Amino acid sequence: MAVLSQKITLCNKLGLHARAATKLAQLSQKFSAKITLELAGKEADAGSIMALMLLAGAQGKVVNVTAKGVDAKLALTEICQLICDKFDEAE
């Protein structure tokens, strides 16, 4: 089973706020891989909106995204792309 991780900086203005956490959770749930985000020693299941919001990820914070499972590579690529695209928000 593949286990991949990548560090990425939250670059959208509001960080992991409700709308961004919802988009991230919905995307995560499309994959069979288990996806987690880690920030400042706290870890959250990427499929849980509340867990993501509790990370309190602000703009400029670096999160470590980890994906474990058969589609881990695709999951990691798409999650990181969503974050790089600032959660498709107009700023």
N, C-alpha and C positions, 0 to 999 in steps of 0.2 A: 504494500500500500504506500502510495506516494505521500510524503509530508514535505510541503514547501512553505517557505515564509519569505516575506519581503517587508522592509521598513519603508514607510511612505509618509510624507508630510501632508497634514490637513491644510489645504490652501484656500478653501472657501471662507468667506468672511465670517460666517456664523458657526463654523466647526460642525460638530456632531449634534446639531439641534434636531427637533422632532421630524421635520420634513426629510432631512438628510438621513437620519437614522431609519426612517420608514423605507426610503428608497434602498438603502443598504441591506436592510433585513429582507425586503422582498426579493432582491437579487440573490442574496445568499440562499434563500429557501428554494431556488430553482435547481440547486446542485445537490448531489448526494454527499459530497464532501462535507466534513465538519469544518466550519470556518470560525476562527476566533480572532478578536482584536485585542492587543495588549497595549496598555498605556500606563506608564509610571507604576509598574508592578501590579496593576489591576487587569484582569482578563475578562472579556465579555464574549458570549455567544453572539456571532454576527446575525443570527436569525431572530434575535430578541430585541425589539425596539427599546424597551425599558433598560435592558442591560447595556446597550450601546449608549444611551443617553446618560447613564450613571458613570460612564467613563469620563464624562465632562471634557471631551476632546475639543479644545479651542483651536482657532486658526494658528498655524505655526507649530502645533504639537506634532511629534513624530509617533506614529502608531506602527506596531508590528502586526502584520496580517499573516495568519497561518491557516493553511488549508490541508486537511488530511483526508485522503480518499482517492477513488479511481479517477474522478474528474478534478482533482486538486489543481492541476496546471491551468485548466480553463477557468476555474473558479477564481483563482488568484489573479489571473490576467484581467478578468472582467471586473472584479472588485477594485483592483488598483486603478483601472481605467475610469471607473465611476468617480473615485476620489480625485484623480487627476483632472477630470472634467468638471470639478467643483460641484458634483452631484447634479449636473445639468441645470444649475441655478443661474439666473441672470443677476449679476451683482451691480 
